[in-house]
Amino acid sequence: MPSGYKNKVTIGEKTFICVYMAPINWTSSGEYLMIPIEAKADKLSRVRIPQSWTSDEYRNDTLMQRIGVTNMRGYGIGSGISLASMGILSYQRPITFPLLFAVILVDKGTVKSVAWDNFCSWCDSRACRGNTVDYNDEQVSGEGGNCFVSDHDCFVAVSKNGQVLGESVNRLCELSVYVAWYGTDSNGANFQSASTRFSRWSDAQMKNFTSVLMDEATTI
């Protein structure tokens, strides 16, 4: 944390969060990437991970190389993402589950835990899978699931007249973490931003939102 930071969270004031990228079993590997973020408490935030998709092959991907991951196993478990606030760390989520939403739980300004929002309203039930793991690569029981998206559905080759011109990834698969707060701040006021978490959206809202993102591509 920077010098002079406040260890209590107050609505409307700046606070600090950290996003960690690492191999899913990083307690053994020791490799990780930390991204510190300054945010305004109770303002819904979106943290976009830079260079999170530079190749459809993990061994050539910039981010995967930085954290020492050269391949994936299972349905994306191999590289994970976690979020910390005031030294309190969440469990991990594999990166092939887009629309990651973290909720920071606060009591009278003190961060108590960081939890992941669970929702599968926009995908087929077969794509809804439990995806919370600890730092020893073990599935955490009692947690809900999220929608898995395969690399095939994320990566698109751009071509014209049969000639491949480049590569693109739809915006749904761009690695991002949405962040909100729940509970009470240092003055006892209730946080409001958690009401925007995706699990509170209707099925129609989620399906429309994700459909638009799937149709929008970003060149890599």
C-alpha positions, -999 to 999 in steps of 0.1 A, spaced: 0 0 0 12 36 -6 23 56 23 -5 75 41 -33 52 30 -63 48 52 -70 13 64 -107 20 67 -130 21 37 -153 51 33 -179 56 6 -167 81 -20 -131 80 -9 -102 63 -26 -92 28 -16 -68 2 -30 -73 -32 -45 -49 -56 -60 -55 -81 -88 -33 -112 -88 -26 -134 -118 -8 -167 -112 -7 -204 -120 -36 -220 -102 -12 -238 -78 10 -207 -72 18 -218 -36 41 -244 -53 52 -224 -84 59 -190 -67 51 -172 -100 25 -144 -100 17 -109 -114 2 -82 -91 -17 -53 -105 -24 -25 -79 -55 -4 -85 -67 28 -69 -105 29 -68 -133 50 -53 -152 30 -27 -187 20 -36 -183 31 -73 -188 0 -95 -153 -6 -110 -140 -26 -139 -104 -36 -139 -92 -46 -174 -61 -68 -174 -36 -55 -200 -22 -80 -226 -46 -107 -214 -51 -120 -249 -23 -117 -274 -24 -152 -289 -48 -182 -290 -18 -204 -280 -9 -202 -243 28 -208 -250 28 -177 -272 6 -155 -250 23 -125 -234 4 -127 -201 7 -165 -198 45 -163 -204 49 -136 -177 34 -159 -151 50 -191 -163 19 -209 -178 25 -227 -211 -6 -249 -213 -40 -254 -197 -57 -284 -184 -93 -293 -178 -116 -264 -187 -92 -236 -182 -77 -245 -149 -40 -237 -151 -40 -200 -146 -61 -182 -120 -71 -147 -109 -78 -134 -74 -85 -100 -58 -73 -85 -26 -85 -55 -6 -67 -42 25 -47 -74 27 -78 -97 25 -75 -121 -4 -102 -139 -23 -101 -175 -36 -91 -179 -72 -111 -181 -104 -98 -197 -136 -94 -172 -164 -116 -189 -190 -147 -179 -170 -154 -143 -183 -175 -117 -165 -157 -121 -132 -174 -101 -105 -158 -96 -70 -177 -83 -40 -157 -67 -11 -175 -74 22 -170 -46 47 -181 -41 83 -178 -5 97 -151 2 72 -130 -29 79 -127 -54 50 -137 -88 62 -136 -109 30 -136 -108 -8 -162 -131 -25 -169 -140 -61 -204 -134 -75 -220 -166 -89 -244 -166 -119 -252 -188 -149 -282 -170 -163 -267 -164 -197 -254 -198 -207 -265 -234 -212 -266 -255 -180 -238 -277 -194 -215 -247 -194 -223 -237 -158 -195 -251 -137 -181 -247 -102 -149 -226 -106 -136 -215 -72 -103 -230 -61 -79 -224 -33 -41 -218 -36 -33 -255 -35 -54 -262 -67 -83 -277 -47 -119 -270 -56 -137 -250 -28 -169 -267 -18 -202 -249 -12 -194 -223 -39 -217 -216 -69 -207 -217 -106 -202 -195 -136 -204 -198 -173 -174 -214 -190 -164 -201 -225 -140 -222 -246 -110 -207 -264 -127 -217 -297 -156 -193 -289 -133 -165 -278 -108 -165 -307 -117 -155 -342 -94 -154 -373 -102 -123 -394 -101 -132 -432 -110 -117 -465 -113 -136 -498 -99 -167 -481 -68 -148 -468 -62 -145 -431 -56 -109 -422 -52 -111 -385 -66 -123 -352 -94 -110 -330 -110 -119 -297 -145 -109 -288 -149 -85 -260 -166 -110 -237 -133 -129 -234 -112 -98 -227 -100 -105 -191 -117 -81 -167 -128 -80 -131 -158 -60 -120 -156 -49 -83 -183 -37 -59 -187 -33 -21 -212 -46 4 -218 -38 40 -211 -6 59 -183 19 56 -163 37 84 -192 60 91 -218 32 93 -234 40 59 -245 12 37 -227 4 5 -250 4 -26 -228 -9 -54 -232 -46 -47 -268 -42 -60 -253 -40 -95 -237 -74 -94 -246 -97 -123 -264 -122 -102 -290 -95 -96 -297 -90 -133 -326 -107 -150 -319 -136 -175 -329 -114 -204 -305 -86 -193 -276 -110 -190 -282 -127 -223 -285 -94 -241 -254 -80 -225 -232 -110 -233 -246 -113 -268 -235 -78 -276 -200 -85 -262 -197 -117 -282 -204 -98 -314 -178 -71 -307 -143 -81 -316 -110 -66 -306 -79 -70 -328 -49 -86 -310 
